[in-house]
Amino acid sequence: MIVLINPYFIALGIPILLLASGAVAKKIIRGSSWQRHDFFLGVEFTLATMSSALIYLFDLIKIISESTENSESMLTKFTATAAFIALIFFLLLYVLSMHQDWQKKDNSPKGQIIRLGIIANVIGSGLLAFFILFVKGV
């Protein structure tokens, strides 16, 4: 049970569980059998990371504005979060371009699985784990 409160397990386990539940949700909504496309969730993960980082940024702004003294650590967190959001944006564009190039190439399932099922998902879930571990902190 101690594993369930380990911050590293949470940071890495949650994206994996979200990937699995997102795939199940796509299948249920579509109402047919499993398809490769159900597991291509890089865009969703990247957008989830961006929304988490933006919410965190506004939380930091609120803390800084309510504080009588602007601590240097809060300003550093603010700057790091803003830079991370810029990185997320550019990686989102990259993941979107991969999806545009490979989503309809059903004649190349291996290429789809590598680029959309592995690379795009690792980028998205990796960004989320990185945000939890290093930007927001555990």
Beta strands, then each sheet from edge to edge (+ up, - down):
end
